[in-house]
Amino acid sequence: MNEPDTAVELYRQMQLIRRFEEESARAYSLGKVGGFLHLYIGQEAVAVGTSAALRPDDYTVTTYRDHGLALARGMSARAAMAELYGKATGCSKGLGGSMHFFDVEHYMFGGHGIVGAHLPLAAGVAFAAKYRGEDRVTVVFYGEGAASIGATHEGMSLAALWKLPVVFVCENNEYAMGTHLDRHLSVTDVSKKADAYGMPKDRFAADDVFTVRDRVAPAIERARRGEGPTLIEIRTYRYRGHSMSDPAKYRTSEELEGHKKRDALERLRKQLLDNAFTKQRVAEVDAHVEDTIADAISFAEDSPEPGPEILEPTTYVGAFAR
């Protein structure tokens, strides 16, 4: 096996996300998590593979399906779970919930709830990096449901015009809420949108986390060299509904099971188990992940609710600085 240590680490990250999401769903069904909950189960290789191609101080921006990216970028499971529970120890002090994770320490600038509206924000982050002379790239994730949104194209147009250091990653999971892509896109190859802005493009499936890393890396380095943005469409699939309120009856069980047979997490797990050097490490990783998730749940349950003392610093600009 090539890069065994890296393979184990990427497996750890994907397994952590998978188990975090499964336990998030359980907590939601028990009434411990309120609001919306959009799970990342099945898409883990996109966030983990892309993060493997980034530097720790690069910027990321994403949609409301944000738990996976937050964990891949380094957010603790404690801070993530506490946010779902609406606790003051959460990454957004319990005020953002599932859709609005934010982690300044790891340069993860949101979870955003308005479809497509975060792409111009990401272009702004990339503009700031270029203006300041920073050697940093911004990667923004969006779904194929945002591919026809006006703000999406405004962000791409400015990014291409000003050669901003940003990479647009379309996580095409085939269903915009419950609508299959061929019912709302006249051209289902989302990567072709790049042609309108004169930016390079790529398109591939996220069946292997190393493929994601290695295909995204050239676009990141191109942006870092000052050569402008790239649009990458990554074909992926979510195993659960759009949110916890969605039973996903618009697809067949045969379709779902077909995608699960190509699951990137299970594929990597099998490769590790087939290798004598890494087989034992899989069990160690699994045990560590279970301990981490159990600890995160206990931490979230024991943490305090947000109190009135956070009203001023979360309402008025500059209050944190005083």
C-alpha positions as CSV (number, residue, x, y, z in Angstrom):
1,M,0.0,0.0,0.0
2,N,1.3,3.5,-0.9
3,E,1.4,6.0,1.9
4,P,0.1,3.7,4.7
5,D,0.4,6.4,7.4
6,T,-1.5,8.9,5.4
7,A,-4.1,6.2,4.5
8,V,-4.7,5.5,8.2
9,E,-5.0,9.2,9.0
10,L,-7.5,9.8,6.2
11,Y,-9.5,6.7,7.3
12,R,-9.6,8.1,10.9
13,Q,-11.0,11.4,9.7
14,M,-13.6,9.8,7.5
15,Q,-14.6,7.3,10.2
16,L,-14.8,10.2,12.7
17,I,-17.2,12.1,10.4
18,R,-19.3,9.0,9.7
19,R,-19.7,8.1,13.4
20,F,-20.3,11.7,14.4
21,E,-23.1,12.0,11.9
22,E,-24.7,8.7,12.9
23,E,-24.7,9.8,16.6
24,S,-26.0,13.2,15.6
25,A,-28.9,11.5,13.9
26,R,-29.5,9.4,17.0
27,A,-29.4,12.6,19.3
28,Y,-31.9,14.3,16.9
29,S,-34.3,11.4,17.1
30,L,-34.2,11.6,20.9
31,G,-35.0,15.3,20.8
32,K,-31.6,16.5,22.1
33,V,-30.8,18.3,18.8
34,G,-33.2,20.9,17.5
35,G,-33.7,22.8,14.3
36,F,-32.4,21.4,11.0
37,L,-29.8,18.6,10.7
38,H,-28.2,17.9,7.3
39,L,-26.0,14.8,7.4
40,Y,-22.8,14.2,5.5
41,I,-22.9,10.4,5.5
42,G,-21.6,9.2,2.1
43,Q,-19.7,12.4,1.2
44,E,-16.8,12.2,3.7
45,A,-14.1,11.6,1.0
46,V,-14.8,15.1,-0.5
47,A,-14.1,17.1,2.7
48,V,-11.3,14.8,3.9
49,G,-9.6,14.5,0.5
50,T,-9.8,18.2,-0.2
51,S,-8.5,19.1,3.2
52,A,-5.5,16.7,2.7
53,A,-4.5,18.9,-0.3
54,L,-4.8,22.2,1.7
55,R,-2.5,23.8,4.1
56,P,-3.7,24.3,7.7
57,D,-4.0,28.1,7.3
58,D,-5.9,28.0,4.0
59,Y,-9.5,29.1,4.1
60,T,-12.7,27.1,3.6
61,V,-16.3,28.1,3.2
62,T,-19.2,25.7,2.8
63,T,-23.0,25.0,2.9
64,Y,-25.3,24.1,5.7
65,R,-24.1,20.4,5.3
66,D,-21.0,21.5,7.2
67,H,-20.2,19.0,10.0
68,G,-17.9,16.9,7.8
69,L,-15.7,19.8,6.6
70,A,-15.5,21.3,10.1
71,L,-14.2,18.0,11.5
72,A,-11.8,17.5,8.6
73,R,-10.4,20.9,9.1
74,G,-9.6,20.2,12.8
75,M,-12.6,21.3,14.8
76,S,-13.0,19.1,17.9
77,A,-15.9,16.7,18.1
78,R,-16.7,18.3,21.4
79,A,-17.2,21.8,20.0
80,A,-19.2,20.3,17.0
81,M,-21.5,18.2,19.1
82,A,-22.0,20.9,21.7
83,E,-23.1,23.2,18.9
84,L,-25.7,20.7,17.8
85,Y,-27.0,20.5,21.4
86,G,-27.2,24.3,21.4
87,K,-24.7,24.7,24.2
88,A,-22.4,27.6,25.1
89,T,-19.3,25.4,24.5
90,G,-20.3,24.9,20.9
91,C,-18.2,26.3,18.0
92,S,-20.8,29.1,17.6
93,K,-21.7,29.3,21.3
94,G,-24.8,27.3,20.7
95,L,-26.4,30.1,18.6
96,G,-25.7,28.7,15.1
97,G,-26.7,25.1,15.4
98,S,-26.1,22.5,12.7
99,M,-26.2,24.9,9.7
100,H,-23.8,27.5,11.0
101,F,-20.6,25.9,12.2
102,F,-17.8,28.5,12.3
103,D,-14.1,28.0,13.4
104,V,-11.8,30.9,13.2
105,E,-8.9,28.9,14.7
106,H,-9.0,26.5,11.7
107,Y,-10.0,29.1,9.1
108,M,-13.3,27.4,8.4
109,F,-15.5,30.4,7.7
110,G,-19.0,28.9,7.9
111,G,-21.6,26.8,7.2
112,H,-24.1,29.0,5.4
113,G,-27.8,28.5,5.0
114,I,-28.7,30.5,1.9
115,V,-28.2,28.4,-1.2
116,G,-25.4,29.8,-3.3
117,A,-25.1,33.0,-1.4
118,H,-21.8,32.0,0.2
119,L,-19.9,31.8,-3.0
120,P,-19.5,35.6,-3.3
121,L,-18.4,35.5,0.4
122,A,-15.7,33.0,-0.5
123,A,-14.6,35.2,-3.4
124,G,-14.4,38.0,-0.8
125,V,-12.2,36.0,1.5
126,A,-9.9,35.1,-1.5
127,F,-9.8,38.8,-2.5
128,A,-8.7,39.7,1.0
129,A,-5.9,37.1,0.9
130,K,-4.7,38.4,-2.5
131,Y,-5.0,42.1,-1.3
132,R,-2.9,41.3,1.8
133,G,-0.3,39.4,-0.1
134,E,-1.1,36.2,1.8
135,D,0.1,32.9,0.3
136,R,-3.3,31.3,1.1
137,V,-6.1,29.7,-1.0
138,T,-9.8,29.6,-0.4
139,V,-11.9,26.5,-1.2
140,V,-15.7,26.9,-1.3
141,F,-18.0,23.9,-1.4
142,Y,-21.6,24.0,-2.8
143,G,-24.1,21.6,-4.1
144,E,-25.4,21.1,-7.6
145,G,-28.6,22.7,-6.5
146,A,-26.8,26.0,-6.3
147,A,-25.3,25.6,-9.7
148,S,-28.0,27.9,-11.3
149,I,-28.2,30.4,-8.5
150,G,-27.4,34.0,-9.5
151,A,-25.0,34.6,-6.6
152,T,-23.0,31.5,-7.6
153,H,-22.2,33.0,-10.9
154,E,-21.6,36.5,-9.6
155,G,-18.9,35.0,-7.3
156,M,-17.4,33.0,-10.1
157,S,-17.4,35.9,-12.5
158,L,-15.5,38.2,-10.2
159,A,-13.1,35.4,-9.1
160,A,-12.2,34.8,-12.7
161,L,-12.0,38.4,-13.7
162,W,-9.7,39.3,-10.8
163,K,-7.8,35.9,-10.8
164,L,-8.6,35.3,-7.2
165,P,-7.0,32.4,-5.3
166,V,-10.2,30.3,-4.9
167,V,-11.3,26.8,-5.9
168,F,-15.0,26.2,-6.4
169,V,-15.9,22.6,-5.5
170,C,-19.4,21.4,-6.5
171,E,-20.4,18.5,-4.3
172,N,-22.8,16.9,-6.8
173,N,-24.8,14.4,-4.7
174,E,-27.5,14.1,-7.4
175,Y,-30.4,15.5,-5.4
176,A,-31.1,19.1,-4.7
177,M,-33.3,18.5,-1.7
178,G,-35.5,15.9,-3.4
179,T,-35.1,16.9,-7.0
180,H,-32.8,14.8,-9.2
181,L,-30.3,16.9,-11.1
182,D,-31.7,16.0,-14.6
183,R,-35.0,17.7,-13.6
184,H,-33.5,21.1,-12.7
185,L,-30.3,21.3,-14.8
186,S,-30.5,21.6,-18.6
187,V,-26.8,20.6,-18.7
188,T,-26.1,18.1,-16.0
189,D,-22.3,18.4,-16.4
190,V,-21.9,21.2,-13.8
191,S,-18.2,21.6,-14.6
192,K,-19.1,23.1,-18.0
193,K,-20.2,26.2,-16.1
194,A,-16.5,27.1,-15.9
195,D,-16.3,27.7,-19.6
196,A,-18.4,30.8,-19.3
197,Y,-15.8,32.4,-17.1
198,G,-12.7,31.1,-18.8
199,M,-11.6,29.1,-15.8
200,P,-10.2,25.5,-15.8
201,K,-12.4,22.7,-14.8
202,D,-12.3,19.1,-13.6
203,R,-14.9,16.4,-13.0
204,F,-14.6,13.1,-11.2
205,A,-16.3,10.7,-8.7
206,A,-15.4,10.6,-5.0
207,D,-15.0,6.9,-4.8
208,D,-11.5,7.1,-3.4
209,V,-10.2,9.7,-1.0
210,F,-6.7,9.7,-2.6
211,T,-8.3,10.5,-5.9
212,V,-10.0,13.5,-4.4
213,R,-6.8,14.7,-2.9
214,D,-4.7,14.3,-6.0
215,R,-7.3,15.8,-8.4
216,V,-8.0,18.8,-6.2
217,A,-4.3,19.5,-5.4
218,P,-3.4,21.0,-8.8
219,A,-6.2,23.5,-8.7
220,I,-5.2,24.6,-5.2
221,E,-1.6,25.1,-6.3
222,R,-2.7,26.9,-9.4
223,A,-4.6,29.3,-7.3
224,R,-1.7,29.7,-4.9
225,R,0.6,30.6,-7.9
226,G,-1.8,33.5,-8.7
227,E,-3.2,31.9,-11.8
228,G,-6.9,32.2,-10.7
229,P,-9.8,30.0,-9.9
230,T,-10.9,26.5,-10.9
231,L,-14.3,24.8,-10.9
232,I,-14.2,21.2,-9.8
233,E,-17.3,19.0,-9.9
234,I,-17.1,16.0,-7.6
235,R,-19.7,13.3,-8.1
236,T,-20.7,12.0,-4.7
237,Y,-23.9,10.7,-2.9
238,R,-25.6,11.2,0.4
239,Y,-27.0,8.1,2.0
240,R,-29.6,9.9,4.1
241,G,-32.3,12.3,3.1
242,H,-31.7,16.0,2.5
243,S,-32.3,16.6,6.2
244,M,-33.6,14.5,9.1
245,S,-37.2,15.5,8.1
246,D,-36.7,13.9,4.6
247,P,-37.5,10.2,4.2
248,A,-35.9,10.2,0.7
249,K,-38.7,8.3,-0.9
250,Y,-37.8,9.8,-4.3
251,R,-35.1,7.2,-4.9
252,T,-35.1,3.5,-4.9
253,S,-33.4,1.2,-2.5
254,E,-31.5,-0.4,-5.4
255,E,-30.0,3.0,-6.3
256,L,-29.0,3.7,-2.7
257,E,-27.4,0.2,-2.3
258,G,-25.6,0.6,-5.6
259,H,-23.9,3.7,-4.4
260,K,-23.0,2.2,-1.0
261,K,-21.1,-0.5,-2.9
262,R,-18.7,2.2,-4.0
263,D,-18.4,3.8,-0.6
264,A,-15.0,5.5,-0.2
265,L,-14.8,4.9,3.5
266,E,-15.5,1.2,3.2
267,R,-13.2,0.9,0.2
268,L,-10.3,2.4,2.2
269,R,-11.2,0.3,5.3
270,K,-10.9,-2.9,3.2
271,Q,-7.6,-1.8,1.8
272,L,-6.2,-1.2,5.3
273,L,-7.6,-4.5,6.6
274,D,-6.0,-6.4,3.7
275,N,-2.6,-5.0,4.6
276,A,-0.6,-6.6,7.4
277,F,1.0,-3.3,8.4
278,T,-2.2,-1.4,8.9
279,K,-4.8,-4.1,9.9
280,Q,-4.2,-3.7,13.6
281,R,-4.2,0.1,13.3
282,V,-7.7,0.0,12.0
283,A,-9.0,-1.5,15.2
284,E,-7.1,1.1,17.2
285,V,-8.5,3.9,15.1
286,D,-12.1,2.6,15.4
287,A,-11.7,2.3,19.2
288,H,-10.3,5.9,19.4
289,V,-13.1,7.3,17.3
290,E,-15.7,5.6,19.5
291,D,-14.1,7.1,22.6
292,T,-13.9,10.5,20.9
293,I,-17.6,10.4,20.0
294,A,-18.7,9.2,23.4
295,D,-16.7,11.9,25.0
296,A,-18.2,14.5,22.7
297,I,-21.7,13.4,23.6
298,S,-21.0,13.5,27.3
299,F,-19.4,16.9,27.0
300,A,-22.4,18.3,25.0
301,E,-24.9,16.9,27.5
302,D,-23.0,18.4,30.5
303,S,-22.2,21.8,29.0
304,P,-24.3,24.9,30.0
305,E,-26.9,26.6,27.9
306,P,-26.0,30.0,26.5
307,G,-26.7,32.7,29.1
308,P,-27.6,36.4,28.8
309,E,-24.0,37.4,29.2
310,I,-23.3,36.5,25.5
311,L,-26.0,38.8,24.2
312,E,-23.9,41.9,23.9
313,P,-20.7,40.3,22.4
314,T,-22.8,38.4,19.8
315,T,-24.9,41.4,18.9
316,Y,-22.7,44.4,18.7
317,V,-19.5,44.8,16.6
318,G,-16.4,45.2,18.7
319,A,-17.9,43.9,21.9
320,F,-15.5,41.0,22.0
321,A,-12.6,43.3,21.9
322,R,-13.6,45.3,25.0
